[in-house]
Amino acid sequence: MVTKSSNPMHFDKRVVERFIRAGVVKREDYEKHLAALTDVESESELINMSLQDERIDDADDDEDDDDEEEG
């Protein structure tokens, strides 16, 4: 027996396939959910950021120094 889910977490894209396989969510219901989502791209804001963190780079340099002292 397949039950229709009203829990929004069941439609989370990270886990929805698991819930579909388990019979908690019908694929048709998921497709309807996706079609009903509002397009909010025009309300978004582009954020530029770097993935490097100087603190991490400094810590890596310290580890390299330790290796050189041992050798």
Biopython code that builds the backbone (N, CA, C, O; Angstrom):
import numpy as np
from Bio.PDB.StructureBuilder import StructureBuilder

atoms = [
    (1, "MET", "N", (0.830, -1.178, 0.000)),
    (1, "MET", "CA", (0.000, 0.000, 0.000)),
    (1, "MET", "C", (0.880, 1.249, 0.000)),
    (1, "MET", "O", (1.747, 1.398, 0.861)),
    (2, "VAL", "N", (0.665, 2.123, -0.938)),
    (2, "VAL", "CA", (1.435, 3.352, -1.029)),
    (2, "VAL", "C", (0.632, 4.472, -0.396)),
    (2, "VAL", "O", (-0.533, 4.689, -0.728)),
    (3, "THR", "N", (1.277, 5.179, 0.520)),
    (3, "THR", "CA", (0.594, 6.289, 1.169)),
    (3, "THR", "C", (1.080, 7.597, 0.579)),
    (3, "THR", "O", (2.251, 7.733, 0.225)),
    (4, "LYS", "N", (0.178, 8.556, 0.477)),
    (4, "LYS", "CA", (0.555, 9.879, -0.018)),
    (4, "LYS", "C", (1.159, 10.658, 1.140)),
    (4, "LYS", "O", (0.542, 10.786, 2.198)),
    (5, "SER", "N", (2.348, 11.170, 0.945)),
    (5, "SER", "CA", (3.042, 11.877, 2.008)),
    (5, "SER", "C", (2.674, 13.352, 1.998)),
    (5, "SER", "O", (2.575, 13.971, 0.939)),
    (6, "SER", "N", (2.472, 13.908, 3.187)),
    (6, "SER", "CA", (2.269, 15.341, 3.317)),
    (6, "SER", "C", (3.471, 15.985, 4.000)),
    (6, "SER", "O", (3.488, 17.195, 4.226)),
    (7, "ASN", "N", (4.472, 15.177, 4.328)),
    (7, "ASN", "CA", (5.676, 15.680, 4.979)),
    (7, "ASN", "C", (6.606, 16.275, 3.920)),
    (7, "ASN", "O", (7.071, 15.547, 3.043)),
    (8, "PRO", "N", (6.888, 17.580, 3.979)),
    (8, "PRO", "CA", (7.751, 18.204, 2.969)),
    (8, "PRO", "C", (9.165, 17.611, 2.918)),
    (8, "PRO", "O", (9.822, 17.673, 1.880)),
    (9, "MET", "N", (9.630, 17.043, 4.024)),
    (9, "MET", "CA", (10.972, 16.447, 4.029)),
    (9, "MET", "C", (11.042, 15.208, 3.139)),
    (9, "MET", "O", (12.126, 14.833, 2.690)),
    (10, "HIS", "N", (9.923, 14.582, 2.883)),
    (10, "HIS", "CA", (9.917, 13.424, 2.002)),
    (10, "HIS", "C", (10.198, 13.808, 0.558)),
    (10, "HIS", "O", (10.546, 12.948, -0.252)),
    (11, "PHE", "N", (10.053, 15.097, 0.219)),
    (11, "PHE", "CA", (10.306, 15.571, -1.137)),
    (11, "PHE", "C", (11.680, 16.217, -1.281)),
    (11, "PHE", "O", (12.011, 16.743, -2.344)),
    (12, "ASP", "N", (12.471, 16.179, -0.228)),
    (12, "ASP", "CA", (13.826, 16.723, -0.275)),
    (12, "ASP", "C", (14.620, 15.953, -1.329)),
    (12, "ASP", "O", (14.658, 14.723, -1.307)),
    (13, "LYS", "N", (15.252, 16.680, -2.249)),
    (13, "LYS", "CA", (15.919, 16.010, -3.371)),
    (13, "LYS", "C", (17.058, 15.094, -2.936)),
    (13, "LYS", "O", (17.474, 14.225, -3.702)),
    (14, "ARG", "N", (17.566, 15.272, -1.727)),
    (14, "ARG", "CA", (18.657, 14.418, -1.251)),
    (14, "ARG", "C", (18.171, 13.043, -0.820)),
    (14, "ARG", "O", (18.958, 12.097, -0.769)),
    (15, "VAL", "N", (16.868, 12.918, -0.505)),
    (15, "VAL", "CA", (16.360, 11.649, 0.021)),
    (15, "VAL", "C", (15.117, 11.136, -0.689)),
    (15, "VAL", "O", (14.638, 10.045, -0.378)),
    (16, "VAL", "N", (14.583, 11.903, -1.640)),
    (16, "VAL", "CA", (13.293, 11.535, -2.238)),
    (16, "VAL", "C", (13.344, 10.190, -2.946)),
    (16, "VAL", "O", (12.367, 9.443, -2.899)),
    (17, "GLU", "N", (14.440, 9.863, -3.595)),
    (17, "GLU", "CA", (14.515, 8.574, -4.298)),
    (17, "GLU", "C", (14.388, 7.409, -3.314)),
    (17, "GLU", "O", (13.784, 6.384, -3.632)),
    (18, "ARG", "N", (14.954, 7.573, -2.132)),
    (18, "ARG", "CA", (14.840, 6.539, -1.096)),
    (18, "ARG", "C", (13.378, 6.362, -0.673)),
    (18, "ARG", "O", (12.910, 5.238, -0.491)),
    (19, "PHE", "N", (12.663, 7.477, -0.520)),
    (19, "PHE", "CA", (11.256, 7.405, -0.126)),
    (19, "PHE", "C", (10.384, 6.848, -1.253)),
    (19, "PHE", "O", (9.385, 6.179, -0.988)),
    (20, "ILE", "N", (10.748, 7.117, -2.485)),
    (20, "ILE", "CA", (10.003, 6.544, -3.622)),
    (20, "ILE", "C", (10.191, 5.029, -3.633)),
    (20, "ILE", "O", (9.221, 4.285, -3.777)),
    (21, "ARG", "N", (11.439, 4.567, -3.481)),
    (21, "ARG", "CA", (11.708, 3.124, -3.464)),
    (21, "ARG", "C", (11.000, 2.432, -2.306)),
    (21, "ARG", "O", (10.560, 1.290, -2.437)),
    (22, "ALA", "N", (10.890, 3.127, -1.168)),
    (22, "ALA", "CA", (10.256, 2.545, 0.017)),
    (22, "ALA", "C", (8.728, 2.608, -0.066)),
    (22, "ALA", "O", (8.038, 2.024, 0.770)),
    (23, "GLY", "N", (8.202, 3.305, -1.061)),
    (23, "GLY", "CA", (6.759, 3.394, -1.213)),
    (23, "GLY", "C", (6.112, 4.468, -0.354)),
    (23, "GLY", "O", (4.887, 4.526, -0.250)),
    (24, "VAL", "N", (6.918, 5.310, 0.256)),
    (24, "VAL", "CA", (6.378, 6.391, 1.077)),
    (24, "VAL", "C", (5.840, 7.508, 0.186)),
    (24, "VAL", "O", (4.849, 8.158, 0.520)),
    (25, "VAL", "N", (6.500, 7.721, -0.946)),
    (25, "VAL", "CA", (6.131, 8.775, -1.893)),
    (25, "VAL", "C", (5.938, 8.144, -3.261)),
    (25, "VAL", "O", (6.734, 7.305, -3.682)),
    (26, "LYS", "N", (4.895, 8.542, -3.946)),
    (26, "LYS", "CA", (4.698, 8.115, -5.333)),
    (26, "LYS", "C", (5.472, 9.060, -6.241)),
    (26, "LYS", "O", (5.518, 10.266, -5.996)),
    (27, "ARG", "N", (6.078, 8.513, -7.289)),
    (27, "ARG", "CA", (6.817, 9.347, -8.227)),
    (27, "ARG", "C", (5.902, 10.426, -8.819)),
    (27, "ARG", "O", (6.331, 11.560, -9.028)),
    (28, "GLU", "N", (4.655, 10.072, -9.086)),
    (28, "GLU", "CA", (3.714, 11.044, -9.645)),
    (28, "GLU", "C", (3.514, 12.228, -8.688)),
    (28, "GLU", "O", (3.426, 13.378, -9.119)),
    (29, "ASP", "N", (3.445, 11.932, -7.398)),
    (29, "ASP", "CA", (3.287, 12.999, -6.404)),
    (29, "ASP", "C", (4.524, 13.888, -6.366)),
    (29, "ASP", "O", (4.420, 15.104, -6.211)),
    (30, "TYR", "N", (5.686, 13.277, -6.508)),
    (30, "TYR", "CA", (6.926, 14.057, -6.521)),
    (30, "TYR", "C", (6.970, 14.956, -7.750)),
    (30, "TYR", "O", (7.357, 16.121, -7.655)),
    (31, "GLU", "N", (6.579, 14.426, -8.894)),
    (31, "GLU", "CA", (6.551, 15.228, -10.121)),
    (31, "GLU", "C", (5.571, 16.398, -9.977)),
    (31, "GLU", "O", (5.863, 17.506, -10.426)),
    (32, "LYS", "N", (4.423, 16.162, -9.360)),
    (32, "LYS", "CA", (3.459, 17.239, -9.126)),
    (32, "LYS", "C", (4.049, 18.293, -8.190)),
    (32, "LYS", "O", (3.865, 19.494, -8.386)),
    (33, "HIS", "N", (4.755, 17.819, -7.176)),
    (33, "HIS", "CA", (5.402, 18.732, -6.226)),
    (33, "HIS", "C", (6.401, 19.635, -6.952)),
    (33, "HIS", "O", (6.420, 20.846, -6.731)),
    (34, "LEU", "N", (7.226, 19.049, -7.817)),
    (34, "LEU", "CA", (8.210, 19.836, -8.560)),
    (34, "LEU", "C", (7.534, 20.855, -9.472)),
    (34, "LEU", "O", (7.978, 21.999, -9.565)),
    (35, "ALA", "N", (6.470, 20.444, -10.140)),
    (35, "ALA", "CA", (5.765, 21.339, -11.057)),
    (35, "ALA", "C", (5.113, 22.510, -10.312)),
    (35, "ALA", "O", (4.938, 23.586, -10.884)),
    (36, "ALA", "N", (4.759, 22.306, -9.056)),
    (36, "ALA", "CA", (4.077, 23.340, -8.277)),
    (36, "ALA", "C", (5.043, 24.341, -7.634)),
    (36, "ALA", "O", (4.612, 25.366, -7.105)),
    (37, "LEU", "N", (6.331, 24.051, -7.676)),
    (37, "LEU", "CA", (7.292, 24.959, -7.044)),
    (37, "LEU", "C", (7.349, 26.292, -7.786)),
    (37, "LEU", "O", (7.273, 26.336, -9.014)),
    (38, "THR", "N", (7.480, 27.359, -7.038)),
    (38, "THR", "CA", (7.566, 28.699, -7.610)),
    (38, "THR", "C", (8.989, 28.973, -8.071)),
    (38, "THR", "O", (9.946, 28.639, -7.373)),
    (39, "ASP", "N", (9.131, 29.583, -9.251)),
    (39, "ASP", "CA", (10.443, 29.960, -9.757)),
    (39, "ASP", "C", (10.846, 31.280, -9.101)),
    (39, "ASP", "O", (10.228, 32.313, -9.359)),
    (40, "VAL", "N", (11.864, 31.253, -8.265)),
    (40, "VAL", "CA", (12.308, 32.449, -7.550)),
    (40, "VAL", "C", (13.702, 32.903, -7.995)),
    (40, "VAL", "O", (14.362, 33.677, -7.302)),
    (41, "GLU", "N", (14.137, 32.415, -9.147)),
    (41, "GLU", "CA", (15.467, 32.777, -9.629)),
    (41, "GLU", "C", (15.619, 34.289, -9.762)),
    (41, "GLU", "O", (16.687, 34.828, -9.468)),
    (42, "SER", "N", (14.566, 34.982, -10.201)),
    (42, "SER", "CA", (14.656, 36.432, -10.399)),
    (42, "SER", "C", (14.847, 37.173, -9.076)),
    (42, "SER", "O", (15.266, 38.331, -9.077)),
    (43, "GLU", "N", (14.553, 36.533, -7.963)),
    (43, "GLU", "CA", (14.722, 37.155, -6.650)),
    (43, "GLU", "C", (16.071, 36.830, -6.021)),
    (43, "GLU", "O", (16.373, 37.282, -4.917)),
    (44, "SER", "N", (16.870, 36.055, -6.719)),
    (44, "SER", "CA", (18.145, 35.634, -6.144)),
    (44, "SER", "C", (19.212, 36.707, -6.327)),
    (44, "SER", "O", (19.068, 37.621, -7.140)),
    (45, "GLU", "N", (20.276, 36.575, -5.558)),
    (45, "GLU", "CA", (21.399, 37.497, -5.620)),
    (45, "GLU", "C", (22.674, 36.687, -5.774)),
    (45, "GLU", "O", (22.894, 35.721, -5.044)),
    (46, "LEU", "N", (23.512, 37.078, -6.723)),
    (46, "LEU", "CA", (24.771, 36.390, -6.960)),
    (46, "LEU", "C", (25.767, 36.775, -5.875)),
    (46, "LEU", "O", (25.955, 37.956, -5.584)),
    (47, "ILE", "N", (26.396, 35.785, -5.286)),
    (47, "ILE", "CA", (27.399, 36.025, -4.250)),
    (47, "ILE", "C", (28.713, 35.419, -4.729)),
    (47, "ILE", "O", (28.784, 34.226, -5.022)),
    (48, "ASN", "N", (29.734, 36.232, -4.806)),
    (48, "ASN", "CA", (31.066, 35.761, -5.177)),
    (48, "ASN", "C", (31.863, 35.511, -3.908)),
    (48, "ASN", "O", (31.903, 36.353, -3.011)),
    (49, "MET", "N", (32.489, 34.359, -3.842)),
    (49, "MET", "CA", (33.294, 34.051, -2.671)),
    (49, "MET", "C", (34.423, 33.102, -3.047)),
    (49, "MET", "O", (34.342, 32.394, -4.051)),
    (50, "SER", "N", (35.440, 33.095, -2.263)),
    (50, "SER", "CA", (36.578, 32.222, -2.475)),
    (50, "SER", "C", (36.449, 31.026, -1.544)),
    (50, "SER", "O", (35.986, 31.160, -0.412)),
    (51, "LEU", "N", (36.852, 29.879, -2.016)),
    (51, "LEU", "CA", (36.808, 28.680, -1.193)),
    (51, "LEU", "C", (38.081, 28.486, -0.384)),
    (51, "LEU", "O", (38.181, 27.553, 0.412)),
    (52, "GLN", "N", (39.040, 29.355, -0.584)),
    (52, "GLN", "CA", (40.281, 29.247, 0.171)),
    (52, "GLN", "C", (40.153, 29.999, 1.473)),
    (52, "GLN", "O", (39.527, 31.058, 1.535)),
    (53, "ASP", "N", (40.738, 29.457, 2.493)),
    (53, "ASP", "CA", (40.734, 30.071, 3.808)),
    (53, "ASP", "C", (42.190, 30.196, 4.238)),
    (53, "ASP", "O", (42.902, 29.198, 4.348)),
    (54, "GLU", "N", (42.625, 31.421, 4.480)),
    (54, "GLU", "CA", (44.028, 31.644, 4.813)),
    (54, "GLU", "C", (44.446, 30.887, 6.062)),
    (54, "GLU", "O", (45.583, 30.426, 6.155)),
    (55, "ARG", "N", (43.535, 30.753, 7.029)),
    (55, "ARG", "CA", (43.883, 30.029, 8.249)),
    (55, "ARG", "C", (44.221, 28.581, 7.938)),
    (55, "ARG", "O", (45.135, 28.016, 8.537)),
    (56, "ILE", "N", (43.495, 27.977, 7.009)),
    (56, "ILE", "CA", (43.774, 26.591, 6.634)),
    (56, "ILE", "C", (45.117, 26.526, 5.921)),
    (56, "ILE", "O", (45.911, 25.620, 6.176)),
    (57, "ASP", "N", (45.379, 27.486, 5.024)),
    (57, "ASP", "CA", (46.650, 27.506, 4.317)),
    (57, "ASP", "C", (47.808, 27.646, 5.298)),
    (57, "ASP", "O", (48.833, 26.981, 5.142)),
    (58, "ASP", "N", (47.656, 28.508, 6.311)),
    (58, "ASP", "CA", (48.712, 28.692, 7.311)),
    (58, "ASP", "C", (48.940, 27.408, 8.097)),
    (58, "ASP", "O", (50.083, 27.057, 8.389)),
    (59, "ALA", "N", (47.874, 26.710, 8.440)),
    (59, "ALA", "CA", (48.004, 25.460, 9.193)),
    (59, "ALA", "C", (48.715, 24.414, 8.348)),
    (59, "ALA", "O", (49.532, 23.653, 8.864)),
    (60, "ASP", "N", (48.415, 24.368, 7.063)),
    (60, "ASP", "CA", (49.086, 23.424, 6.173)),
    (60, "ASP", "C", (50.575, 23.736, 6.097)),
    (60, "ASP", "O", (51.397, 22.820, 6.073)),
    (61, "ASP", "N", (50.934, 25.020, 6.058)),
    (61, "ASP", "CA", (52.340, 25.413, 5.999)),
    (61, "ASP", "C", (53.064, 24.972, 7.267)),
    (61, "ASP", "O", (54.212, 24.533, 7.196)),
    (62, "ASP", "N", (52.414, 25.082, 8.424)),
    (62, "ASP", "CA", (53.036, 24.660, 9.683)),
    (62, "ASP", "C", (53.313, 23.162, 9.675)),
    (62, "ASP", "O", (54.357, 22.717, 10.154)),
    (63, "GLU", "N", (52.384, 22.388, 9.134)),
    (63, "GLU", "CA", (52.575, 20.942, 9.066)),
    (63, "GLU", "C", (53.757, 20.608, 8.170)),
    (63, "GLU", "O", (54.529, 19.699, 8.473)),
    (64, "ASP", "N", (53.903, 21.344, 7.058)),
    (64, "ASP", "CA", (55.025, 21.110, 6.154)),
    (64, "ASP", "C", (56.352, 21.395, 6.855)),
    (64, "ASP", "O", (57.336, 20.683, 6.650)),
    (65, "ASP", "N", (56.373, 22.450, 7.688)),
    (65, "ASP", "CA", (57.582, 22.789, 8.412)),
    (65, "ASP", "C", (57.971, 21.666, 9.382)),
    (65, "ASP", "O", (59.151, 21.351, 9.540)),
    (66, "ASP", "N", (56.964, 21.071, 10.029)),
    (66, "ASP", "CA", (57.225, 19.968, 10.969)),
    (66, "ASP", "C", (57.853, 18.783, 10.234)),
    (66, "ASP", "O", (58.773, 18.149, 10.750)),
    (67, "ASP", "N", (57.360, 18.485, 9.038)),
    (67, "ASP", "CA", (57.886, 17.368, 8.261)),
    (67, "ASP", "C", (59.349, 17.621, 7.893)),
    (67, "ASP", "O", (60.166, 16.700, 7.919)),
    (68, "GLU", "N", (59.680, 18.870, 7.548)),
    (68, "GLU", "CA", (61.049, 19.180, 7.149)),
    (68, "GLU", "C", (62.006, 19.048, 8.336)),
    (68, "GLU", "O", (63.150, 18.627, 8.163)),
    (69, "GLU", "N", (61.548, 19.402, 9.533)),
    (69, "GLU", "CA", (62.403, 19.308, 10.718)),
    (69, "GLU", "C", (62.727, 17.870, 11.054)),
    (69, "GLU", "O", (63.826, 17.566, 11.517)),
    (70, "GLU", "N", (61.749, 16.961, 10.816)),
    (70, "GLU", "CA", (61.952, 15.552, 11.132)),
    (70, "GLU", "C", (62.948, 14.926, 10.173)),
    (70, "GLU", "O", (63.693, 14.028, 10.567)),
    (71, "GLY", "N", (62.981, 15.377, 8.915)),
    (71, "GLY", "CA", (63.778, 14.758, 7.865)),
    (71, "GLY", "C", (65.173, 15.143, 7.911)),
    (71, "GLY", "O", (65.965, 14.694, 7.082)),
]
sb = StructureBuilder()
sb.init_structure("model")
sb.init_model(0)
sb.init_chain("A")
sb.init_seg("    ")
for serial, (resi, resn, name, xyz) in enumerate(atoms, 1):
    if name == "N":
        sb.init_residue(resn, " ", resi, " ")
    sb.init_atom(name, np.array(xyz, "f"), 0.0, 1.0, " ", f" {name:<3s}", serial, name[0])
structure = sb.get_structure()
